[in-house]
Amino acid sequence: MSSTTDQMTPERLREAIELLESIAADRSVLAGVPDEERKRLLQAVANVYSPDRAERRRMAKIVERQRKAARVRSDQAVLHETGIRSLRRKPVFHTPNVFPAVSVADGFRPQDIHDVESLEPEAQDLERGAERLESGAQNTASEPRSPESNAQSSTAEASRPTPEAHSLEPQHCYVCKQKYSQIHHFYDQLCPSCAELNFRKRTELADLRGRVALLTGGRVKIGYQAGLKLLRSGAHLIVTTRFPRDAAKRYASEPDFAEWGHRLEIFGLDLRHTPSVEAFCRELLATRTRLDFIVNNACQTVRRPPGFYAHMMAAETAALHDMPEHVRQLVGAYEGLRGYQLLPEGRAGTGPSDRTGHEPAETSGAALILTGLTHAAQLSQIPLLPEELEAQRDLFPEGQLDQDLQQIDLRGRNSWRLLLHEVSTVGS
């Protein structure tokens, strides 16, 4: 049956139709056909015109599957054009196109800027965003654009409203679980009301000037985005990560870095090492007058072996003066703490008292080495599972990074997909 279907071409179908029409017009043409062949022909025509019940059911299922597949293809084509999928297709992920809040006479006013071309000196609120987008695009169409604005506007393209689109099959909203068919111009899995709320919140800013925030795990993905939102809202931000220099490079690459870079500090810290966490907390108590927010984002969603982080070690252990000045300033407080202030030679309690004025705790033998604070990146290279003792270079090909500029991981199975009894103590 499949071979017949594969051979069914438009040309053959037209030939068959023409033959049957000629026979219907003059049945005498069958007079010269052998009886056996004539019976086969008439039986085939009868089966096509009026198949038995089982064949009708089978054919109905085939037709329905084809119709459903066509509807799915149509819906996928609509979803493919949403802004969020357009961003996913880019080789490197770009952050939402937001600029720092502008101080105006009547106080802080949040901004929601969808296109860098429409940026005006005065702040605009969310309700006027669409109007400014249209007028700004017309007024600045002939102006020269910098490489930075080109990079930003490529992200803004995904946020630009498109004509209303609908799906043929009802979609399930990822948030409220309601069914819907109207597709938002940016989100591909949210109903119109949830999508509009999330789209407004995506680039919404609040007045956090004068506030101090501590963010753990602020190097990539949602932690990085949270850090940018805090900085663009005016907060002073303290970020902890196991790879402070890589984090500094990422933040410094943002096009509006000059607006908030002076309010950012990045510290290396491995939260798995409790003494190092305690030493870091003591440092904050001794050097900070306030702390308004703690965003404890750091976690281990998927355990990564040493090979996953190996490509970052050269930069994390290189001489500090090799870093550009504006990047080096972001880790200046950490490097000072690490090398000269609280932790000379990577040890705590070497002086008569710590920075809070308290006497250091007694230790049996040598002082406690705070490796989680002084060598946070290096701790990622310690193999903790038997399979990590083996060479795994083929699983982490050199120079291949994903959209978040993280190492490509070719493992067929990781800790995210393990069954409960398969998760080791290290992985939990």
N, C-alpha and C positions, 0 to 999 in steps of 0.2 A: 504493500500500500504506500509506503513512504517513497519507494522508487517512482511510482506513478505520479505522486504529488510533486516530487522533485522535477519530473519531466513535463509537468503541466505549464506550458508557456502560453502567452497571449496568442501567438501565432497558431499553435495547435488547437487552442480553444476555438478560435475563429473558423478554422478549417472544419472542426467537428460540427459547429453550428450550421455552417453553409451546407454540409453534407446532409444533415437531418432536415434542413429546410427544403432541399431539393427532393428528398424522398417524400416528404409530406406533400409537396406540390404534385408529385407524380409517383404514386406507389408502384406503378408498373416496372420501375427500375429494379424492383426486388425480384421480378419474375426470373431473371437469369441468375439469381444468387442461389447457391446450394441451400437446401433446407436447413442443414445444421448451422450454417453461418447466419441464415435469416433468423432462426430462433434465438441465437446468441445476441443478435442485434436488438431484436424486439424485447428480449428479457432485460438487457442492459438499460434500454430506454425506460422500461417499466420500473426498474429498480431506482433509476435516477428520479423519475417523476413521482413515484409513490412507493418509497421504501417501507419495509416492515417496521413494526413498533420499536424493536431493539435498535435498528439502524437509525431511526428518527431520533431516539434519545441520545445515541452516541453522537450524531451530527449536531444536535442542539448543544451538547456540552462543548464540542469543538468550537462552534460558533461563539458561544458565550465566553470561552477562554480567550478567543481571539479579540472579542470586543473589550473584555476586561484588560487584556494586555495593551490594547490600543489606548484605553483610558488612562492606564498607568503611565504609558509613555508620554501621553499628552500632559498629565499632571507633573511628571518629572521635568518636562521641558519648561513648564511654568515656574516650578520651584528652582530650576537651574538658573533662572534669571534674577532671583532675589539677591539683595546686596550681600547677605552673609555668605552665600555660596560663592559669589564673585570674589570676596576676600579670601576664602579658603583656597581658591585656585591660584592665588598669587604665590610665588616661590618663597617669599618671606612675609610674615604677618606684620601689618602696620597697625599701630595703636589708633584708637578713635581720634578723629581730627578735632582736638579741643585745645584752646589756648587759655592762659591764666585769666582769672576773673579780673575785671577792670573796676577800679575804685571810682565811684561816681559821687556827685554831690549829695545825693539822698541815701548814701550807704552802698553796701555791696549788692550787686545785682548779678545773678547767675547767667551764664552764657550757654548757648547750645548752637555751635557753629558747624553747619553741615558742609561748607565749602570754603576753603581758604580764600578763594577769589572774592567772596562776599564779605570778608572781614572789614569792618568799619571802625573808626577810632572810638566811637561811643559803644557802650555795652548795649546788648539787645536781649530781650527776654524771649522765652520759648514761643509765645504766641506770635511774635513778629518774625520768627526765624524763616518761615517759608517765603514771606514777602521779600525779605532782604536777600534771600538766595536768588530769587528771580531777578530783582533789580541789580544786584551786585554782579551777576554773571554778564548782564548786558553792559554795565558801565566799565568793566575791567577787561572786556574781551580783547581789546587791542593793546593792553599793557604787557610789557615784557615780564616773564616769570622766571624766578630763580629755580635751581635744581631742587631746593627744599620744598618750594611750593608745588613743583611737579610731583614730588613724592607724596605730598599730603593730598593733593587733589586726586591722585589715583585711588586713595582710600575713600575720599569724599564721593567718588563716582558710585560706590556701593550704597551710599546713604541718600542719593538723589531720588526723589519720588518718581515713580513710573506709573503709566496708566493702570487702572484697577484691573486685577487679574483674578480669575476664579479657577478652582479645580473641579474636575468632573466627579471625582470620588470624594466623599466627605473626609476631611482630615481631623485627626485627634490633637487637640491642643496639649502641648507638653506641660503646661502649667496648670490650667484649670480642668483639663480632661474633657472639655466640651467639644462637640463636633462643629466644624466650620468649613466653608468653601471659599470665602473671600481671602485672598492671599495678600499679606502685607508686603510692601515693596522691599523691606529689608529682611525680615525674619521668615524662615521657611517652615517652622514648626509651632508657631503661636497663632492663636485666633486674633482677630483684629483688635479687640480691647486689650488683651495681654500684650500684644505686639506693640501697640502704641504706647502703653505705659513703660515697657522695657526700653523702647527706642528713646523716649524722653529721658529716662534714668541713665541711659548709656553714657550720655555726655553731660549730665546735670552736675552743677557745682554748687557748693554751699560755702558760706563765709567761715573759714577756719583760720583766719589770720590771728597770730599770737598763740595758737594752740600747738602743742607738741605731741606727736604720735610715735609710737614704737610699733614697727611692722616686722614680724618674723617671716622668713621665707619670701622675701620681696624681689627675687632675682628674675623669675620668669612667670609667664602665664598670669593667673588671676592675682597672685601676689604682686607682680610687677604692675599690673593695671591698677590695683588698689593704691599702690605707691604713687603712681602718676596722678590719680584723682586727688589724693591728699595734698600733693605738692601743688597742683593746679588750683586747688581751693585755698591755698595760702598757708598751709600748715608747715611747721618745721618737722621733718621726718627723719627718724633713726631706723635704718634698715639692718636686719641681721640676715646673713646667708653664709653658707659654707664656702662660697666662692666670691669674696668681696670685690676682687679686681674685675672679674667678668661682669658682675652687677654694675660696677661703676662705669664700665665701657658702654653697657646698654643704656643706662640713664643718660650718659653724656651724648649719646647719638640722637636723642630726641631733638626735633627742630626748635622747640621752645625752651631748651635747657638753660639758656642764659637768663630766663625769667625766674627760675626757681632753684637753680643749681646750688646757690649759696645757702639754701635751707635744707640741704640733704647731707646726711652722714651715713656711711656704710661701714658696718663692722662684720668681721668674720667670726662666726660662732656655730659650733656643732652642738645642737640641743641634746644630743644623746649623752654628752659628758656633763653630768650634774655639777661637779666642782667648777667647771668653766662657766656654766650658767650662773651660779651663785657669785662668782667673781665679777661677771658682767653686771649683775644686779647691784653689787656693791659700788661699782664704778658709776652707775647711773645715779645712785643715791648720793654719791659724793660730789658729782659734777653738775647735776641738773636741779633746777629750782621747781620744775613742774613736769608732769606727765599726764596728759589729758586722755589719751587713747592707747589701748594695746590691741593691735590686730594680730592675733596669734594664728597666722595662716600656715606656718611651717608644718609639714607633715610628710609622710612617706606613702604616697598612693601606690606607687610601684617601686619595689626595691631594685636598685640598679647596682650591678657589680662594678669593681674598680675600672674596668675597661671603658665603661660609659663616660666616665669623667676624665680619663687619662689625657685627652687632648687639651684640657684647660690647665694642666699642671705647670706647663712651661711659663705661662703668663702669671700664674699665681705665685710662683717661686722666683721670678726674675727680679733683677735689681729694681728698686723703687724708682730710681731716676729714669728708667727706660719708659715709664708711663708719661703720656702728655700731661702738662701741668694742670689743665682743667679737670682731667680725670683723676690725677693723683690727689687733688684737694679733697675729693669725696671720701677717700680712705685715710686722710691725714690723721684724724683723731684716733682711728683704729691702729694705724702703724705706730703712732706715738705711744698709745697704751700698750701695744704689743712689745715694743722694743725698749722704751725708756721710762715709762711712767709707773704703772702699777705692776708690770710683769717683767722686770729685768731678767734676762736670760730665760724667759718663759717660766719663771717660778713665782708662786705667790708666797707672801709672808716672809720675804727676805729682809725687809726693813724692820725697824723697831715698832712701827704701827702701820696699819693700812690707811687709805685715804679718808676713811670716815673717822679716824682718830682712835679707833679701837685697837687693842692689842691683837696680834695675829693668833689664830688658834694653834694650840700645841699639836705637833705632828710627831709620830713615832719614826725616828730616823730622818731620811731626807724630806725636804719640803715637797708638797704635792705639785706635780707638774700639770699645768692647765693647758693641756694640748688642744682641747676643744675650742680654746680662745686664741691660742698662739699659732696653732697649726691646723686650723679647721679644714682647709682644702686637703692637706696631706692625709687626714684621717679617712678620706674617701677612698684611698688607695690600699687600705688594709683589707685583705681577703678574710671574710668571716664565714664563708660556706665552703665545703669541700670542692665544689665545681669551680669556685673562683680561683683555686690554686692552679688550674689548668689554663693554658693559653686560649684566649677567646677573641683574638684579633679579628677573625673572620666574621664574628657576630657584630663587631663595631668598626665598620670599614673607615679607614682614615680619610678625613676630609669631607665626609658625607654628613650633612646637617639637615634637620627638618625645618619646617616653617618657623619654629621658635628658635632657630639657630642652636638647637641641641643635637647631640650625637644621634645618628640613626641607629636603632636597636633592631637587629635582625633575628632575635630570639623568637622561636615559634611559640613559646609559652613563658609567661612571667608571673610574678606573684599576684597580679590582679586576677588571673584566671585559675589560680590554684584552689582546690577544695580545702575546706577548713582543716582537715587532718593533715594536709600536705604543707601547710604554712609552718615554717620553722620559727623558733623563738626570735631569731634575728629578723625575720621578715615581718613579724607582728609588732 
